[in-house]
Amino acid sequence: MSGGGEEETTLENTPTWVVALVCSVIVAISLAAERLLHYGGKFLKKRDQKPLYEALQKIKEELMLLGFISLLLTVTQNGITKICVPPGLTRHMLPCKEGEKSETASTSHFQSFFSSPDISGTVRRLLAEGSSASRSYCGRKHKVPLLSVEAIHHLHIFIFVLAVVHVTFCVLTVFFGGLKIRLWKHWEASIAKDNYDAQKVLEPKITQVHQHAFIKGHFLGFGKDSALMGWLHSFFKQFFGSVTKLDYVTLRHGFIQTHCKSNPKFNFYKYMIRALEDDFKQVVGISWYLWMFVVIFLLLNVNGWHMYFWIAFIPFFLLLAVGTKLGHVIIQLAHEVAEKHGAIEGELVVQPSDYHFWLHRPHIVLFLIHFILFQNSFEIAFFFWIWVTYGFDSCIMGQVCYIVPRLVIGVFIQVLCSYSTLPLYALVTQMGTHFKKAIFDEHVQVGLVGWAQRVKKKNEHKNDHSSQGQGSSHDASSSVGLQMASVFKRASAPPEANPPPPKPEGSV
């Protein structure tokens, strides 16, 4: 019996039309969502957007994981609530002071959230019945449940909200960042138009390095020899005009001269967009280490520590550090050329190199952006979850002086990452020693990998039946196939050019 005097109704005593109606609504909503994702995938494949299609598949995987978590919580709910512990263990590391927030206040806000009093009353009654059953079971042992039914229900909702907010924020970041990057398409078109001017291209040209506008903007002037001034310049530049047309043209030319020298008409913009879309499918997922971060935060969310406030500064400072570092890479490329050359024949050429990135690994920047977006999503999701579930005046929510800065920082991170950091990442991370596999079209990638595998198998078969003297030539051919296959495990130099050294040695 519940507190309201109504007996819990089982399926044995539930009208069949009610069961059928509820099942129909749930199945209809689920099928509509599945069809939406299915037709979205067909649309992306039709538009030849395989990276975005793979990102959509990643979202499906996250939804499947959420479904498994939901099923696991539902199946194990009774078992969890029957795990009894001494009352003293539940009085430590509380998010609120004991007795500060009454059950009545919490459930009253929960009731006001729903438009139908009957629905809210039913939910609260079922939770109350489950909680009373677990309390009576553990009460006979003079203990308390490890986790109540209502707490499991709220945790269930929080995990779902977190995943939805993270995917939404990632999509918004890439969408608005893509709008900014698409403005560069006009720069690519103007460069291509200049390349078709044969007289201008064939005309001999000597470039005075220190008179070049790119060098003047990043090397010459006040504080040119000061590393501190270079970092300060990079820090402030990310807030206004993080990428200029001159930066794009110079870095594009350096990339082509290093990796595609035989193809001066290479469409760098299209390659950069494909590489960004390829990276997006990694950002939209929730990796295991991000779930570990959630668990650690839930552990440390103790009353008086204000962890939800201090944790908001982690993505804030990381985002500023990433934007500053990406801007400083451009300065380092300019310094490298200016310090080694006074004049060069042809256009100014910067030398891409992993040496300019943290730990000589450009992909670390993608890892940090992934963490920043997830942590910011976590902060916003946690705020709205507490607001909807417990109310704005909840002790977990904290004082207004802690709430407002969190929201301001969250909006700032979303805007800066979309309009500054993401465009910087899309351009500057192409300045590594190796190019990305997105340099090839999809059918070319498949053809190269298939060719490399066939060569490997053919030579392995020949080596088994050949003499030891003939084996050396076959090994050389086999190594070619292995090198081509390795292009797609890690980026390497194209076949027509030697791989560039890990450290720059001057302009081409």
Summary of the structure (lengths in Angstrom):
residues: 508
radius of gyration: 29.6
end to end distance: 83.3
largest distance: 95.1
contacts: 1466
relative contact order: 0.10
helix: 71%
strand: 2%
